[in-house]
Amino acid sequence: MVQKSLLTLVSLLVLSLGNVLNAKEYVVSSPDKAIQMKLVVEEDISYDVMYHGKTLMKQNQIALELSNGVLGQSPVVKKVKQKAFQEHVDCFNYRCPSFDVSYNEMYVTFKGDYALVFRVYNDGVAYRWETKMKEDIVVRNEQADFNWAEDYVVYLPFTTSKKDPYAMAFQNIYSVSKISEADNSKVAFLPVTADCGDGVKVTILESDLENYPGMFVLADPKARALKADFAEYPEEYAVNSTRAMKYVTKRSDDIARCQGTRSFPWRIMAITSDDTQMPVNNLVYALASPNRIGDYSWVKSGKVAWDWWNDWGIWNVDFKAGINMDTYKHYIDFAAENKIGYVVLDEGWYNPKSGDMLTVIPELNLEELIAYGKSKGVDLILWTVFNVLDDQLEEACKKYSEMGISGFKVDFLDRDDQTGVEMVYRIAEMTAKYHLTLDLHGIYKPTGLNRTFPNIINFESVFGMEEMKWSTVEKDMMEYDVTMPFIRMMCGPIDYTPGAMRNATKKDFQPIYYNPMSQGTRCHQLATYIVHDSPLTMLADNPTIYRQEQPCVDFICSVPNTGIEETRVLQGKMGEYIVTARRVGKNWYVGGLTDWNARTVKLDLSFLGEGNYEAVLFSDGVNAGKQAADYKKTEQTVERSSSLQIDLAPGGGFALSLIQK
């Protein structure tokens, strides 16, 4: 049922004749009247979306096909109610500690024991199905059409799997084209964005995904439409011998099997009039189910000294680096030196082929490592595979919680069909019971699960730094880096795993698996620690290199990624550049990223409070266009009347701390 507990009822308006355009059309507007949604009930159900009087989407047909009938076919309206709500949402490990939203809701009850709930906010439209049936139901398909009024440009991240398009890591760059020219041979995963002109963009997202498959979209160029698509319900599985990873080998002809009385996921169309509004849109979090785990004061976020990206690649030591005690004690020492709260033991601490995460490899004494870390103020996180953890769930949670492990980095779900989603909920609930945190990799996009289970502190589902180990420069990471924050971060935080100290220009970049580098400059890397929503953030490079680059490490470790009190996108244009500011207390941190085009950012500091601030700026060096690791560190005193002019090299960036004196 629709969540009511945190809602303040402002007014109750039973639909009157004044709300009816004709016998079958019903309109609901946003509180500020800028957005209108018109529901049309005829032989089927559809809706239009208007913004400031301009139609953006029209005749978006929706239906829910069950095994015994189609909800939305020859519909009969029983009752329509409109209500106005205001809601205060408290957040945890988010871009702000809380926010307020207001919206107008239209609740439409139909003959046949089902309903549709529409909510219109000042920054978007959302709807969901509800059923109130006594018997369990089988959902064969869900129709959700997104028909654009014009031939808009769309940003689509396509599946990377040809064999099973619904089974992949949800990581890809964006394909950008007019909808009439979009590739209709591959499904795209959410979120996706349409550029409607004049700065207006519509981003399709979903929230409160539970006991149901996630939504994909398939382009229909002739109809200028995107149409919902879903992974079918798994029937048979096999196991990958390398990591004992379970994958689907056969699917049924339905998409979900569920209780007859339930609420379905929210379908969201976030509407923005300026690109700077996109990364701070809160609709996914606002529409998610509230906290289910009770007290979460034990959840600790922070930064992580990470082993896998740099391939345990330390040197100038008197031991052989690898998955062994000496290496991990070295990582713990580095973390302790820099007040980094975590070290991840990534793949290899148990034999991944065995599918048994209860047995640690002989080279490691895990109890000793945990004790060593805790003696230095460093906690450990263990990597594992989703189904491996799920198969040993309570036993593994109990064992490692009692041992002193802080949490799990869980990897390789690589699907979001109904059984995959159900597995994520099982793991989230059980780990919370044993006070274990989760960093989810190989996972579908966030759908508000971090609100429901605050022990989930980060998600991957991003084309992150790991891709630089094997991708050529044709995978344009710099363009992606200034596109992704506007689209992907709308739905939740990212574990992008930044921090490369080996940096390359577009001409010099090449994928090197064991000694990887980044596309773009050193300051581009530093800026990601500010631009990204990331309550658990990796330092991807290795301790040997970091110790040679201590000023950069000091800055990275000084940037808070928890306790954010305010986030603003000061400037930006999707696909070109972004400048983000975050406030913790009276102090501010500002990061800027650009694509492969050099640019100059003029930064007005009027957002600062009263008084003087010590400004520490890391900016691209004068030679960064040729030597991407070149940077310049400057310090000065500024105030709110000050301004800075910062030059960004191709693939460049800047990182700025403003500490009140």
N, C-alpha and C positions, 0 to 999 in steps of 0.2 A: 504494500500500500504506500501511497505518497507520504513521505516523512513530514510530520507536523510538529514534532516536539520543540524544534528551535524556531518555529515561525511565529511572528507576531501578526495577528490578524488585524489589518487596518480597516477593511470594510468588506461587507458581504453583499454582493449584487446579484440577485437572481435575474437571469437574462430576461429582458423585457422586449416588447415589440420594437423598441428603439434600437436594439442591438441587431436586429434581423434585417439584412438587406433584401432578402426574399425568404421564402419558406425554408430554403436549404443553405443559406450562406450566413456565416457567423464571423465576426471580426473581433480581434483582441489586439490592443496596442501596448507598446511599452510605456512605462510611467512617464517618460519625457515626450511621448507621442511621436518619436522619430521613426520607430519601427512598427509596422502593422503586419499581422498575420491574418489571412482570410481563409477560413475553413469552408470548403464546398462539399456538401453531401448530396450526391445524386445517385446514379447507379453504382458509383464507387465513392471513395473518399480521396480528396486531394486538398492541397493548400497552396496559397501564394504568399510570397514574402516581399514586402515593400519597405524601402528606406527613403525617408523624406519624400514620399510620393512616387518614387521611381520603383518600378517592379524589377526586382533582382532575380527572383525565381518564380515560376508559374506552373500551375497544374502538377505539383509534386504529388504523384499518386502514391498512396500507402495502403498496404494490406498485410494481413497475417494469415498465411495458409496453414491450417491445421489438417490432421489426417482425416477429419470428419467434416470439413467445411472451411470456408474462407471468411475471416473477419474483415469487414470492409466491403464485402460484396452484397449489393442490394441492401445497404444499411438502413436501419430504422432508428432515428434518434428518439430516445425516451426523455432525456432531461439534459439541460445545459446550464451550468452555473459558472459565473465569473467571480473571482476573488482577487483582491489586491493584498500583497504580502510585503513585509520587510523582514529581512533575516540578518542576524549578526552571526558570522562564522569565525570561530576561533581556529587558528591554524597551528601546525607544528612542523618544524623543519621546512618552512615554506618561504616564499619571497617576502612575506609580511606576517606579523603575528596575528592579525585578524583583518576582516573586511566586512563591509555592509553591502547587501544587495537588496534591491526592490524589484518586484515583478508583478505582472498581472497574469493570473492563471485562468484558463478555461477548461473546465472538466465536463467532458461530453460522455454521457452514458447511452449505450446502444442496446437495443433488444438483442438478446443472445448472450447476456452475461459478460460483456466486455465494455471497456471504456478507453477513451483517449484523453491524455492530459497534455495541454499545451501551456507553456510558460513563455512570456515575452518580457525580456529584460531590456535595459537600455543598451546592452551590447550583444544582443543575440536572441535567438529563438531556440526552444527545445521542446521536444515532445516524447512521450513514451506510451506504450500500450499497457493496459491492465486487463487481466482476466479474473473472473470470479466463478470458476467452474468446480464442481464437486470432484470430478474424476481427473486423473492425470491426463496431460495432453502431449501430443507429438506435433512439433512445429516442422512442417515440410519446407517452408521457405518464408522469408519476410520480404515484402516489396517496399523499398524506400527509394524513390526516384528523386533526383536532384536536377531539375530541368531549368537551364539558365535562359534568361530573357534575351541575351545576346551571345555572340560568339566570343566569350571571355577567354582570357589566358588562364590556364590552370597549371598548378604545381603538383605533380604526381610522383610519389616514390613507389616504383614498381617492385613487385616481387622479384627476387633473385634466383628463384628455383623454377626450373623447367619441368622437372619430374612431378613435383607436387607443389603447385604455386602457393598453397596455403601453409607450407612447411619451410620456414627460413627464419633468419635472425632478425627480420624487420630492420634492416640497415641498408640504405641505398641513398644515393644522391637524388636530386629532384629532376624529373623530366619536365621541361617548360615548353608549352605550346598552346595555341588556340585549341579550344575543345573540339573544333571541327577537324583538327589535324592530330588529335591525340591518338596514341597507340591503343587500339581496342583488342589486342591479342593477349594482353597481360593485365592481371588485376593489380591495383594499387592499394597499399595499406594506409590507414589513417594516421595522423591528420593530413588532409589535402586542402589546398587553398585555391580560390578563384579570384582573379583580379578583375573587378567589375568597373574599373575606370574611375577617374576623379579621386583617386586615393582610397576608394571603398574596396574592401576585400571581405570575402565570406570564407570562413574556414570550417570544414566539416569535422566534427569530433564526436566521441561518445563517452558516456560516464555511467558509473554504477553497473558495470559489466559483471554479472554474476549468474552462474548456472546457464550460460548462453554463449554462443560463439561470437567473436569479435567481427566487426564489419570491415569488409573490403569494398572497393568500388571498381566498376568496370565502365570504361568510357563508351559512349554511344555517339560518335561524331556526327552522324546524320541528324540525330534528334537534339544535338547540343546538350547532352545530358550525361550525368554520372548515375549509375544504377548500383544499388547495394548488392553485394555478393557475400556469401558465407561459406566457410568450410563445413562440409557435411560431417555428421556424427561418426566417430571412429568405430569400426567393428573388429578389426584385427591389427595387431602390432608385431613388429620385429625388434630386435636389439642390435645396435651397432657394436661390433666387437672391440672397437678402439676405446670407447668410453662407456660401454654398457648403456648407451643412450637409446631409449625407446622411441620408435618412430612408427607412424601409421602406414600400414600396407593396404588396408581396405576400408572404404567408407560406405555408409548406408546412403539411402536417398532422402533422408531428413536431416535437419540441422540441429534440432534440440528436442530433448525429452524432459519434461518438467512437470511440476505440480500445476493443477488447474487454476489455483488461486495464487496469483503472483503479479509483481510489477516487472516489466521488461526494461532493458537498458535505455537510457536517455539518448536520443539523437539530437545533436547540437549543431546549430549554424551560428557561429560567432561572427558578428558583424563589426568591422572597424572602419573608421574614416581616415585614420592615419596609421602608418606602419608602426609608429612608436607605441601604439595601444596594444599591439598583438602579443608581445612577450609577457605582458602583465594582465592578460585576460584571465579571469578566475572562474569561468563557468564550469569547467570540468570538476574542479575541487568543490565548488558550491553545490553541485548536483549529486555528489557522491554520498553514500550512506555515512553517517557520523561514526565516530570512534566506537569500536566494539571490544576493545581489549582493556578498558578501564584505565587504571593508572599507568602512565608511560614515562614517569620521571626517570626510570632506569635507562631509557634509550639515549645513547650517546653518539653523536655524529662527529665529524672532523675530517682530518686528512690521513692519507694512507701511503706508507712506503710500499711500493708494489714491485713484484719480482718478474712477472711474466713478459711484459712488453720489452724489457731490456734483457730478457733471457738469462736472468741471474748473472749478468755480464760484468761483475766487478773484477778488478785486477789490482796489481800492486799489493797483493796479500800473500801470506805464506801458506795458503791452503787452496785446494782445488775447488773452485766455485761450482755450485750446483745445488741440488735439493739435499742438503745435509745440515748438520748442526752448526758448523762453523759459518756457513753462508747466512743462515737465518739469524744467528747471533749478531753477525755483521750488520744485517738490515735493521735489527732491533737497536743496535748501538747508534746507527745513523738516525733512526727515528727519534731516539731519546735525545741526541745532541740537538735536534731541531724542534723538540717538543711536538712531534708528530704522534698522534694518539694511537695509530694502528699500523700493523703489518699484516698483509694478506699472505697466506700460504696458498698459492694458486695450484693449478693442476700438478699432481705428482706426489703430494704428501700421503695419499693412499694410492694403490695401484688402480688406475682408472679402468683398466680392462676387467677387473674383478667385479665391479659393481658393488663393492663392499667398503663403505666409508667408515665402518667400525674398526677396521684393521689398518693401523698406521704402518708405513714401510719401515723396515729394520734400521734404515739410516737415520731415522728421526726418533728422538725421545720427546714426545709431545708435552708430557708433564713438565719436563725440565725446561723446555722452551717457554711454556706458559709462565712458569715461575720466574724465569730470567726476564721475560718481558715485563711482568708486573713489578719486579724489583726496580725497573727503570721507567715505570709509568707508561708502558706500551702494551696494548691489548692485541690479541690475535683474532683474525677472521679466517675461516676455512672455506676454500672453494669446494664445490661439489656439483653434481649433475642433478637436475630436477627430479627425475624418476628414481634415481639412486637414493636421494634423501627421502622421497615419498615412500619407497619400499621399506625403509628402516626408520620411519619418521619419529615416532615417540622414543624409541630406543636411542637413536642418534641424538635427538634433542636433549634427552635426560643425561646421557653420558657426557656430552661435550659442555653442556651448561654446568654440570657439577664439577667438571674438570677446570672450568674457568675461561672457556672460549667465549668471545663476545658475540659472535654471530656467524652467519654463513653468506658467502657469495655463491649464489645458485645459478647455474648456467645450462644452456642448451635445452630449453623447453621447445623453442623454435616452432611454435604453433599457438593458435588461440581458438581452436575448436572447443566445444563445450567441455570435454573431459580434460583438456589442457587448462582451461580457466578454473575448473573445479579443483585441479591439483594445486594451483597457486593459492586458492583460498584455504585448502587444507594445511598447506605448509605455513601460510601466514598465521593461521590460528594456533597451530601447535608450537611454532617458534615463540609466539607471544607468551604462551603458557609457561615456557621455560626461560623467559627473559632473554631471548636471542634476537638479534637484529638481522635484517635481510638486505642484501644488495642483489637485485635481480638482473641477470644478464641473459642473453639469448631469449629475450622476453618481448611480448607485444607492447604497444605504446601504453603509457599510464592512462588509467580510466578512473582516477580518484581513489585507487586502492590505498594510497598512502594516507588518506584521511580516515578510511575505515580501519586500517591496521597501521597505526603510527610507528610500529617497529620496522616497517619497510622504509628504508632511508634513501634508497636510490634505485633507478632503473637505467638500463642501457637503452635498447631500441633507438640507437643513434649511430650514424656513420662516423665513428670516433677514431681515435688515434691508432687503434690496432690495425685499421685498414691501410695505414701507411707502411706496414711491414710487407705488403704484397701488391699494392695498387700502384699503377703508373700515374704520371702527372695528368693523363687524360681524365682521371677521376679528380675533378677540380675541387680540392679540399677548401681552397680559399673562398670560392663562390659558395660552397656549401656552408662554411662557417658563418657567413653573413646572410644566409637564407634560413638555416635550421632554427636559430633562436626565435625567429618570427613565427614559425609554424610549429615545429615539434615541441618547443618549450611551452606552448599554450596549454598542453595537456599534462605537464608535470616535469619534474627534475630529470637531469641526464647524468649518466656516468660516462663521460666522454674520454676520460683517462688522459688528461693533458700533461704537459711538463717536459717536453722534449728539449734537451740542451744541444742536440745536433740539429741544426736548422739549415734549410736549403732554399735557394731561389728556384723559380720555375724552371730555369735552364739546367740547374745542377741537380734537381731532385731525382732520386731513384729509390726503388724499394730494396731495402737490405734487411733480411729477416732477423739476423742475429745482432746487428748494430743499426737499428732503425733510426730514421731521421724524420723531421716534420717538413711539410711544405710551409713556406712562409718564415717570418723572422722570429727571433727570440722574443721580442716584445709582443708579437702575436700570441705566442704561447702564454706569456705572463698575463695577458689581458683576459684569457679564457677563465681564469680563476675568479674574475669579477663578473664577466658577462654571463656565465652559465649559472643557472639554478642548479646547485649541486651540493646538497648537505653532506655527502660523503665523497671526497674528491681524491683521486690518485695523484701521486707523483710518479709518473710513468718511467722516468729514466733511472739510471743506477747510481748507487751511493758514490762510486769513484768519480764519476763525472760531476755529480752535484757538489762534491767537496771542492772541486776545481772552480765552481761557479757559485760560491757562497753568497754573494750579494743577491743573486736571483732567488736562491733558496730562501734566504732571509725574508725577501719580499713575499714570496709565495706563502710562507708560513705565517706571515703577519696579517694576511687577508682573511678575515673571518668568513667561514662558510656556514655558520650557525648563528642564531640570534639576530638575523636580519630584521630590522625594524621598518625599513622602507626601501622599495625598489622603484627606480624611475629609468625609463629609456629616454635619455636626453635628446638624442638625435638618431637618425637612421633611415635607411631605405632598403627594403628587402632585396637581397641579392647584390647589394653594393657595400654597405657599411652599417655599423651599429656602435653606439656609445651608451653604456649603461652605468648608472650610479646606484650604489647601495649604502644605506646608513646603518651604523651600529652605534647606539648612543648618540654622541655629538659628532662622531667621526664619519667621514665619507670615503668611499673607495670607488674609483671611476676607471672603467676599462673600455677601450675602443678597438675595433677590428675593421680591416678593410679587405676587399678582394684583391686581385692581382693588379689593380690600378692604384697608383700612388695618389694620395689626397692630403689636403690640409684641413684639420679640424680646428675650428675656433670655439673654444670652450668657455662659456659664460659661467662664472661661479656664484651666481646670485642665489642658488639653492642652499648655500651654506648658512649657518647660523651667525649670530653676532660674534665679533672678536676675531682674533688672528688664528690662522691655521698653518701648521708646518706641512708644506707640500713636498712629497718625494715622488718624482716622476721618472719612470723608465720609458724612454722613447727610442725609436729606431735611430741607429747611428747614421752618420752621413754616408757611410759605405754599405749600409744594409741592403741596398739594391743589388750589390755584388756579393757581399759576405753577409749572409742572412743572420748570423749570430751577433753582428755588430749592434751594440746598443749604447745609450748614454744615460747616465743617472745624474739627475740634477736635484738640488734642494733649494727651496726658497720659502719665504713667508708670504701668505696671501690672505685676502679677506673676501667677503661676498661681493665687493665692488670690482674685484680683480677679474681678469680674463687671461686665458692662455691660448697661444697658437702652437699647434703641435703638427709636425710633418710626419706622415705615415708613408713608409716605403711600399713598393708593390708587395702584397702579401703581408703587410705590416700591421702594427698595432701599438698601443700604449697602455701603460698601467700606472695609476696615480693614487696615492694615499693622501688624505687630507685630515690631519690629526689636530684637533683643537688644542691650542696652548693654554 
